[in-house]
Amino acid sequence: MNPHLETAVRIVLRTLAVGAVLAASTGCATVAPYERGKLAHPTMVAGDITGFGEAHVRAIHEGATGGSGGTGSGCGCN
């Protein structure tokens, strides 16, 4: 067999092996209903750490502005 072909095959096999290991090590888990309260804690909300600009953009895209003093139409165009 051609040495260059063997090297290419080894590289492809190593890449596939690394990809398989990475895919197998993902952190998917089933959460029991009684544990969801911990995950739904107000400190877990990303909106608490956002600035005014990001909160404004989210409010416009969701079509729900209020309390921020801004106006929006819900279409994302101001």
N, C-alpha and C positions, 0 to 999 in steps of 0.2 A: 504494500500500500504506500502511497505517496506520503512522505513525512509532513508536508505542509497540510495535507488533508487530515492526517492524524491529529496534528496540533489544533486545527480548526474544530474537529469533532470534540476534542478534550475541552476546549474553551466553551463550546456550546453546552456540553454536558455539565460543566461546572456552573455555568450561568443558570441552567435549569435547576440544578441542585440547590443553589443559593436561593433562587426564586421559590422553590418548593418549601424550603426551610422558613423563609420569611412569610409565606402564605400560611403555613401551619402555626406560626407563632403569633398570629393576630389575637387580640384580646376580646373576643366576643363571649358574652356570658348572658345567661338568662337571669333576670332579676325577679325575685319573688315579690308578690304584691305588698307584703308587709315591709319590704326593704325600700320600696319606691318613695316612701315619705322622706327618707334620709336624702335621696337624690333630688327630691323636689324642694329641698330647703331653700329659702330665699337667698342664702349666700352663694348658691350654685348658679344664680342667674348672671349671664354675661352683661345684662343691661345695667347692672350696678356699677360697673367699672368703665362704662362708655362715656365719652364726652358729649357735649351738646350736639356737635355736628353729626356724629354717628347715630345718636338718638333721633335727631331730626330726620335723617335719611330713612331710618327704620320706620318711623311713624308715617312718613309719606308713602313708602312702598306698601305698608299695611293698610293705609287709608284711615288711620286712627290717630289723629293729632289731638292733643289736649294737655293742658297744663304746662306746655313748653313755651307758649306765647307765639309759636310759629303757625303759619298757615300752609296748607297743602291741599292738593287735589286728589291724591291717591294714585295718580298716574306716574309719579316720579319726576314730573316737569314743573318747575317753579316759575 
